[in-house]
Amino acid sequence: MLSASEFTRVLEDPSLRRERYAAMLPAFYTHATDAYRGHWADSFHLPPFQEGQSLSEALTAQERRLARVAGLRAGMRALDVGCGVGGPALTIAGYSGAHVTGINIVPWQLETAEKRAAAQGLRNLTGFLNADMMALPFEDGTFDVAFSFDAICHAPDKDTVYAEIARVLKPGGVFVGADWLCADGLTGPEYQEWIEPVCVSSALPDVLSLCQMVSGLTRAGFLIDDYCDLAAHGDMGPNWQIFEQAAATLTEPRPAGKELMYQHCLSTARAGRAGKFIIGYWSARKPTD
């Protein structure tokens, strides 16, 4: 585990965030996991809201929607890339009847996922593995479907992740998900003003734009069925409000970890409300030949 001073140094240097991501992420989630669970329970992603929906309802609806888009059903095998504490994997396994394998580079989060699976009676439909999405420990053509919720943004080389996912999917396999992105067309100074503070406080090496994400998926050989800013599917505003409310609870004095979460909440809400930071959605397929 990184020392507090090393962790701060890594966060503040984009090159170190890329080089030392495997140590940076467990350090970040020692601070973020409880904060996230306090607001998002076991599903660490930002959903679109329909009128009148609670956060729990919006999260579940988004997870089930992706399961339907992917065509998941009993007898199929799915991979959850960056599964966190297992919320989406458990929802999708229970909803679809498919078997879901979740991978996560933060080993102690997997203990929570396994306990939740046992509590929900889903151990037979789920498995959780400590693994790096940059080098997936599976044979070629293992899975029918891969999905990811707001996690690939943590990888230092998204092209490598996309290629690894394509490798482990069967021909014709589906890859669906959402991720933290920046708006298309930002200038360098705009990226530094709006997005770099999000990266520093969220342990992100960098973030792609929507068009860059689509280009990366295409380079990996995927056929793109759909992509958009997730705001096209509903209201993203309640997510920014949740971040702002969370920041308001982090009163002074704020030790280093608490200050990091404060800046994380403020910078994400600020950039999200300005439309500079977005959640991108995609649905893609691996060719059959």
DAHU-V804683 format. One record per pair of residues at least 12 apart in sequence whose ideal C-beta (glycine too) atoms are under 10 Angstrom apart, sorted by the first residue. I is the first residue (numbers start at 1). GAP is how many residues later the second one is. D is the distance in whole Angstrom. If there is no record, write none. Layout:
# DAHU-V804683
I;GAP;D
I;GAP;D
This chain:
# DAHU-V804683
1;22;7
1;25;6
1;26;6
1;29;8
2;18;8
2;21;5
2;22;7
2;24;8
2;25;5
2;26;10
2;28;10
3;24;9
4;23;9
4;251;9
4;252;6
4;253;8
5;251;9
6;14;9
6;17;8
6;18;9
6;21;8
7;13;9
7;16;8
7;17;7
7;19;10
7;20;5
7;21;8
7;23;9
7;24;9
7;196;9
7;249;8
7;250;9
7;253;9
8;19;10
8;192;10
8;248;7
8;252;9
10;13;7
10;14;5
10;17;8
10;18;10
10;190;10
10;193;8
11;13;7
11;16;9
11;17;8
11;188;9
11;189;5
11;190;8
11;191;9
11;192;7
11;193;10
11;249;8
11;252;10
12;184;10
12;188;6
13;187;9
14;142;10
14;182;8
14;185;7
14;186;9
14;190;10
14;191;7
14;192;7
15;141;10
15;190;9
16;189;9
17;137;10
17;139;7
17;182;7
17;183;8
17;186;7
17;187;7
17;188;4
17;189;8
18;137;9
18;138;4
18;139;8
18;187;4
18;188;8
19;137;8
19;186;9
20;136;9
20;185;10
21;84;8
21;111;9
21;113;9
21;133;7
21;134;7
21;135;5
21;136;9
21;182;8
21;183;9
21;184;6
22;83;6
22;84;10
22;110;7
22;112;9
22;134;9
23;82;10
24;81;10
24;130;9
24;132;10
24;179;5
24;180;10
24;181;9
25;57;10
25;79;9
25;80;6
25;81;6
25;84;10
25;107;10
25;129;6
25;130;10
25;178;6
25;179;10
26;78;10
26;79;7
26;80;5
26;81;8
26;82;8
26;83;9
26;177;10
27;79;10
27;176;8
27;230;10
27;233;10
28;78;9
28;126;9
28;173;9
28;174;8
28;175;4
28;176;9
28;229;10
28;232;8
28;233;10
28;236;9
29;15;9
29;55;9
29;56;10
29;75;9
29;76;9
29;77;5
29;79;8
29;80;7
29;125;10
29;174;8
30;76;9
30;78;9
30;227;7
31;172;9
31;225;9
31;226;4
31;227;8
31;228;10
31;229;6
31;230;6
31;233;9
32;12;8
32;74;10
32;169;10
32;170;8
32;171;8
32;225;9
32;228;8
32;229;7
32;232;7
33;51;8
33;52;7
33;73;8
33;75;8
33;76;6
33;79;8
34;227;9
35;211;7
35;214;9
35;215;9
35;222;9
35;223;9
35;225;10
35;226;5
35;227;10
35;229;8
35;230;8
36;48;8
36;49;8
36;51;10
36;210;9
36;225;9
37;47;10
37;48;7
37;50;9
37;75;8
38;208;8
38;211;9
39;16;8
39;200;10
39;203;6
39;204;8
39;206;8
39;207;6
39;210;10
39;226;10
40;15;7
40;16;9
40;19;7
40;44;9
40;45;10
40;47;8
40;199;9
40;202;8
40;206;10
41;14;8
41;15;7
41;18;8
41;44;9
41;46;7
42;17;9
42;42;7
42;43;5
42;44;6
42;45;3
42;46;8
42;47;9
42;48;7
42;49;9
42;67;10
42;70;8
42;71;8
42;74;6
43;12;9
43;13;9
43;15;10
43;16;4
43;17;8
43;19;9
43;20;7
43;41;8
43;42;9
43;43;9
43;44;3
43;45;6
43;46;10
43;47;9
43;48;7
43;106;7
43;107;9
44;15;10
44;38;9
44;39;9
44;40;4
44;41;7
44;42;10
44;43;7
44;44;9
44;65;9
44;105;7
44;106;7
44;107;8
45;14;7
45;17;7
45;18;8
45;37;10
45;39;8
45;42;8
45;43;7
45;103;9
45;104;4
45;105;4
45;106;8
45;132;9
45;133;6
45;134;9
45;135;9
45;185;10
45;194;9
45;234;8
46;12;9
46;13;9
46;16;9
46;103;9
46;104;6
46;132;8
46;134;8
46;184;8
46;190;7
46;192;9
46;193;4
46;194;9
46;196;9
46;197;9
46;222;9
46;226;8
46;231;10
46;232;10
46;233;5
47;12;5
47;13;9
47;14;7
47;15;4
47;16;8
47;18;9
47;102;9
47;103;10
47;131;8
47;183;8
47;186;9
47;187;7
47;188;10
47;189;8
47;191;9
47;192;8
47;232;8
48;13;8
48;14;7
48;17;9
48;130;9
48;181;10
48;182;5
48;183;7
48;184;8
48;185;4
48;186;3
48;187;6
48;188;6
48;189;10
48;190;9
48;191;9
48;231;8
48;233;9
49;12;9
49;13;9
49;184;9
49;185;5
49;186;5
49;187;7
49;188;8
49;189;5
49;190;8
50;183;9
50;184;5
50;185;8
51;183;9
51;184;8
53;181;8
53;182;9
53;185;8
54;184;9
55;183;7
55;184;9
55;187;7
58;176;7
58;177;9
58;180;7
58;181;9
59;28;7
59;29;8
59;32;8
59;90;9
60;27;9
60;28;9
60;31;6
60;35;9
61;172;10
61;173;9
62;26;9
62;29;9
62;87;8
62;116;8
62;168;8
62;171;8
62;172;9
62;217;10
62;219;9
63;24;8
63;25;5
63;26;9
63;27;9
63;28;4
63;29;6
63;32;7
63;84;9
63;86;7
64;24;10
64;27;7
64;28;7
64;30;10
64;31;5
64;32;8
65;111;9
65;168;8
65;216;10
66;22;8
66;25;10
66;26;7
66;79;9
66;81;6
66;82;9
66;83;8
66;108;10
66;110;5
66;111;7
66;112;8
66;215;9
66;217;8
67;21;9
67;24;8
67;25;5
67;26;9
67;27;10
67;28;6
67;29;5
67;30;10
67;31;8
67;33;10
67;78;9
67;80;8
67;109;9
68;24;10
68;27;9
68;28;8
68;108;10
69;76;10
69;78;9
69;105;8
69;107;5
69;108;10
69;156;8
69;157;8
69;212;9
69;214;5
70;22;9
70;26;8
70;28;9
70;74;8
70;75;4
70;76;9
70;77;6
70;103;9
70;104;5
70;105;8
70;106;5
70;107;9
70;213;8
70;215;10
71;25;9
71;27;10
71;73;8
71;74;7
71;103;7
71;105;10
72;20;7
72;21;9
72;23;8
72;24;4
72;25;8
72;26;4
72;27;10
72;28;9
72;72;8
72;73;6
72;75;9
72;102;9
72;104;9
73;23;6
73;24;6
73;25;6
73;71;9
73;72;10
74;22;7
74;23;3
74;24;6
74;25;9
74;51;9
75;22;8
75;23;7
75;24;8
75;69;9
76;20;8
76;21;8
76;22;4
76;23;7
76;24;9
76;67;8
76;68;4
76;69;6
76;94;10
76;97;10
76;98;10
77;21;7
77;22;5
77;23;8
77;24;7
77;50;10
77;61;10
77;65;7
77;66;5
77;67;5
77;68;8
77;69;10
77;93;9
77;96;10
78;14;7
78;15;8
78;18;8
78;20;5
78;21;7
78;22;5
78;23;7
78;24;9
78;47;10
78;48;10
78;65;6
78;66;7
78;67;4
78;68;7
78;69;6
78;95;10
78;96;9
78;98;10
79;21;8
79;22;5
79;23;8
79;24;7
79;50;10
79;54;10
79;57;8
79;59;8
79;63;8
79;64;5
79;65;9
79;66;7
79;67;4
79;68;7
79;69;9
79;86;7
79;89;7
79;90;8
79;94;9
79;96;9
80;12;8
80;13;9
80;20;6
80;21;7
80;22;4
80;23;7
80;24;9
80;33;10
80;46;9
80;48;9
80;65;10
80;66;8
80;67;6
80;68;7
80;69;8
80;71;9
80;97;9
81;20;10
81;21;8
81;22;6
81;23;9
81;50;10
81;52;5
81;55;8
81;65;6
81;66;7
81;67;4
81;68;9
81;70;6
81;71;7
81;74;9
81;80;7
81;81;10
81;83;9
81;84;6
81;87;10
81;94;9
81;96;7
82;20;8
82;21;7
82;22;6
82;23;8
82;24;9
82;51;6
82;65;10
82;66;6
82;67;8
82;68;8
82;69;3
82;70;7
82;71;9
82;72;7
82;73;8
82;79;9
82;95;9
82;97;9
83;17;8
83;18;9
83;19;3
83;20;6
83;21;5
83;23;10
83;26;8
83;27;8
83;30;6
83;43;9
83;45;7
83;46;9
83;48;10
83;64;10
83;65;9
83;66;8
83;68;8
84;18;8
84;20;7
84;22;8
84;25;6
84;26;9
84;28;9
84;29;8
84;65;8
84;66;9
84;67;7
85;17;9
85;19;8
85;21;9
85;23;10
85;24;5
85;25;8
85;26;9
85;27;4
85;28;5
85;29;10
85;30;9
85;31;7
85;43;9
86;14;9
86;16;6
86;18;9
86;23;8
86;24;8
86;25;10
86;26;7
86;27;3
86;28;8
86;29;9
86;30;5
86;31;6
86;34;10
86;36;9
86;40;7
86;42;6
87;15;10
87;25;10
87;26;8
87;29;8
87;62;9
88;12;9
88;14;8
88;59;8
88;60;9
88;61;5
88;62;10
88;63;10
88;89;10
89;12;8
89;13;4
89;14;10
89;15;10
89;24;7
89;27;9
89;28;8
89;33;9
89;36;9
89;37;6
89;38;9
89;39;8
89;58;9
89;60;9
90;12;9
90;23;8
90;26;6
90;27;6
90;29;9
90;30;6
90;32;6
90;35;9
90;36;6
91;29;9
91;31;10
92;33;9
92;34;9
92;53;9
92;55;7
92;57;10
93;24;8
93;27;9
93;29;5
93;30;10
93;31;9
93;32;4
93;33;5
93;34;10
94;23;10
94;26;7
94;27;9
94;28;6
94;31;7
94;32;9
96;29;9
96;49;9
97;28;7
98;27;7
98;28;10
98;45;10
98;46;8
98;47;7
99;23;10
99;25;8
99;26;5
99;27;7
99;28;8
99;44;10
99;45;10
100;17;10
100;22;9
100;25;7
100;26;5
100;27;8
100;28;9
100;43;10
100;45;9
100;47;9
101;25;7
101;26;5
101;27;7
101;28;6
101;30;9
101;37;8
101;41;9
101;42;8
101;45;10
101;67;10
102;12;10
102;15;9
102;24;7
102;25;7
102;26;5
102;27;7
102;29;9
103;24;10
103;25;8
103;26;5
103;27;8
103;28;4
103;29;8
103;30;6
103;33;7
103;34;8
103;35;9
103;45;10
103;48;10
104;24;7
104;25;8
104;26;7
104;27;7
104;28;9
104;29;9
104;47;9
105;25;7
105;26;7
105;27;5
105;28;7
105;29;9
105;46;10
105;49;8
105;50;9
106;24;8
106;48;10
107;21;10
107;22;10
107;23;4
107;24;10
108;22;9
109;19;9
109;21;9
110;17;10
110;18;4
110;19;7
110;20;6
110;21;10
111;17;9
112;16;9
113;13;8
113;14;10
113;15;5
114;12;8
114;13;9
114;14;6
116;12;10
132;23;9
132;29;9
132;32;9
133;15;8
133;18;8
133;19;7
133;21;8
133;22;6
133;25;10
133;27;9
133;28;5
133;29;10
133;31;7
133;32;8
134;21;6
134;22;8
134;23;7
134;24;10
134;26;5
134;27;6
134;29;10
134;30;7
135;25;8
135;26;10
135;29;7
136;25;9
136;27;10
136;28;5
136;29;7
136;31;7
136;32;5
137;31;9
138;26;9
138;29;8
138;30;5
138;31;10
139;28;9
139;29;7
140;26;10
140;27;5
140;28;7
140;29;9
140;30;9
141;26;8
141;27;7
141;28;7
141;29;5
141;30;7
141;32;8
141;145;9
142;25;9
142;26;5
142;27;8
142;28;8
142;31;9
143;22;9
143;25;6
143;26;6
143;27;7
143;30;6
143;31;10
143;32;9
143;143;10
144;25;8
144;26;6
144;28;9
144;29;6
144;30;7
145;24;8
145;25;9
145;28;6
145;29;5
145;30;7
145;31;7
146;16;10
146;18;10
146;19;5
146;20;9
146;22;7
146;23;6
146;27;7
146;28;8
146;29;5
146;30;8
146;31;8
146;138;10
146;140;9
147;18;10
147;27;8
147;28;7
147;29;5
147;30;5
147;31;9
147;136;10
148;13;9
148;17;8
148;27;8
148;28;8
148;29;4
148;30;8
148;31;7
148;134;10
149;27;10
149;28;6
149;29;6
149;30;8
149;130;10
150;27;8
150;28;6
150;29;6
150;30;6
150;80;10
150;129;7
150;130;10
151;26;8
151;27;9
151;28;7
151;29;9
152;13;9
152;25;7
152;26;9
152;27;5
152;28;9
152;29;10
152;55;10
152;56;9
152;61;9
152;64;10
153;25;10
153;26;5
153;27;4
153;28;8
153;45;10
153;46;9
153;49;8
153;50;10
153;51;5
153;52;8
153;53;8
153;54;5
153;55;8
153;60;10
153;126;10
153;127;10
154;25;10
154;26;9
154;48;8
154;49;7
154;50;6
154;51;7
154;53;10
155;24;10
155;49;9
155;50;7
155;51;10
156;48;9
156;49;4
156;50;8
157;48;8
157;49;10
157;59;10
158;21;8
158;47;9
158;48;9
158;49;9
158;50;6
158;54;8
158;55;7
158;58;5
158;59;9
158;62;9
159;49;10
159;53;10
159;56;9
159;57;5
159;58;9
159;60;6
159;61;7
160;56;10
160;60;9
161;55;9
161;59;9
162;13;8
162;51;9
162;54;5
162;55;5
162;56;9
162;57;7
162;58;4
162;59;9
162;60;7
162;122;9
163;53;9
163;54;10
163;56;8
163;57;5
163;58;8
163;59;10
164;56;9
165;12;9
165;52;9
165;55;7
165;57;9
165;119;9
165;121;9
166;51;9
166;53;10
166;54;5
166;55;5
166;56;6
166;118;9
166;120;6
166;121;9
167;53;9
167;54;9
167;119;9
168;118;10
169;52;10
169;53;9
169;115;10
169;116;9
169;117;5
170;116;7
170;118;9
171;114;9
171;115;6
171;116;7
171;117;5
171;118;7
172;51;10
172;113;7
172;114;6
172;115;8
172;116;5
172;117;9
173;49;10
173;111;10
173;112;7
173;113;5
173;114;10
173;115;9
174;48;10
174;51;8
174;109;7
174;110;7
174;111;6
174;112;8
175;42;8
175;45;9
175;47;6
175;49;10
175;50;10
175;107;8
175;108;8
175;109;5
175;110;7
175;111;7
176;49;9
176;50;9
176;105;8
176;106;7
176;107;5
176;108;7
176;109;10
177;103;9
177;104;7
177;105;6
177;106;8
177;107;9
178;52;6
178;55;10
178;100;10
178;101;5
178;102;7
178;103;5
178;104;8
179;28;8
179;29;8
179;31;10
179;34;7
179;51;10
179;99;10
179;100;7
179;101;6
179;102;8
179;103;8
180;15;10
180;18;8
180;19;9
180;22;7
180;24;7
180;27;6
180;28;9
180;88;9
180;92;10
180;97;7
180;98;8
180;99;6
180;100;8
181;14;9
181;26;6
181;27;6
181;28;6
181;29;5
181;30;9
181;31;8
181;32;6
181;48;8
181;49;9
181;96;8
181;97;5
181;98;7
181;99;4
181;100;10
182;12;8
182;13;5
182;16;8
182;17;10
182;24;9
182;25;5
182;26;7
182;27;5
182;28;8
182;30;9
182;89;8
182;93;10
182;94;6
182;95;6
182;96;7
182;98;9
183;12;9
183;26;7
183;27;7
183;28;10
183;46;8
183;88;9
183;91;9
183;92;6
183;93;5
183;94;8
183;95;6
183;97;10
184;24;10
184;25;5
184;26;5
184;27;5
184;28;8
184;29;10
184;30;10
184;45;9
184;94;9
184;96;10
185;24;8
185;25;10
185;26;9
186;23;7
186;90;6
186;91;10
190;84;10
190;86;7
191;15;9
191;16;9
191;18;9
191;85;8
193;78;9
193;81;10
193;83;8
194;73;8
194;76;8
194;77;5
194;78;10
194;80;6
194;81;9
194;82;4
194;83;7
195;12;6
195;14;10
195;72;9
195;76;6
195;81;6
195;82;6
196;71;9
196;75;10
197;66;7
197;67;9
197;69;8
197;70;4
197;71;9
197;73;8
197;74;7
197;80;10
198;65;9
198;66;8
198;68;10
198;69;5
198;70;5
198;71;10
198;72;9
198;73;5
198;74;9
198;78;9
198;79;6
199;68;9
200;60;9
200;63;8
200;64;9
200;67;8
201;58;9
201;59;6
201;60;8
201;61;9
201;62;4
201;63;4
201;64;8
201;65;8
201;66;5
201;67;8
202;58;9
202;61;9
202;62;6
202;65;8
202;66;7
202;75;10
203;57;9
203;61;9
207;70;8
207;71;9
207;73;9
208;72;8
209;69;9
209;71;8
210;17;7
210;18;8
210;19;6
210;68;7
210;69;10
210;70;5
210;71;9
210;72;9
211;16;9
211;69;10
212;68;10
213;14;7
213;67;6
213;68;10
213;69;7
214;13;5
214;66;9
214;68;7
214;70;9
217;65;6
217;67;5
218;66;9
220;64;9
220;66;9
221;63;9
221;64;10
221;65;7
221;66;7
222;60;9
222;61;10
222;62;4
222;63;7
222;64;6
222;65;8
223;60;10
223;61;6
223;62;5
223;63;8
223;64;6
223;65;10
224;58;7
224;59;8
224;60;5
224;61;8
225;57;8
225;58;4
225;59;6
225;60;6
226;55;7
226;56;7
226;57;4
226;58;8
227;53;7
227;54;6
227;55;4
227;56;7
227;57;8
228;50;10
228;51;10
228;52;7
228;53;5
228;54;8
228;55;10
229;46;9
229;49;5
229;50;7
229;51;6
229;52;8
230;48;7
230;49;4
230;50;7
230;51;5
231;41;10
231;44;8
231;47;7
231;48;8
231;50;10
232;49;8
233;46;10
233;48;7
236;36;7
236;37;9
236;39;10
236;41;10
236;42;8
236;43;7
237;32;10
237;35;8
237;36;8
239;29;9
239;30;8
239;33;7
239;34;10
239;40;8
240;25;10
240;28;8
240;29;4
240;30;8
240;31;9
240;32;5
240;33;5
240;34;10
240;37;9
241;28;8
241;31;10
241;32;9
242;23;9
242;26;10
242;27;8
243;21;8
243;22;4
243;23;7
243;24;9
243;25;5
243;26;4
243;27;9
243;29;8
243;30;9
244;21;7
244;22;8
244;24;10
244;25;5
244;26;9
244;28;10
244;29;9
245;20;9
245;24;9
246;15;8
246;16;9
246;18;9
246;19;5
246;20;9
246;22;10
246;23;9
247;14;8
247;15;6
247;16;9
247;17;9
247;18;4
247;19;5
247;20;10
247;21;9
247;22;7
248;14;10
248;17;9
248;18;10
249;12;10
249;13;9
249;16;9
250;12;4
250;13;10
250;14;10
250;15;7
250;16;9
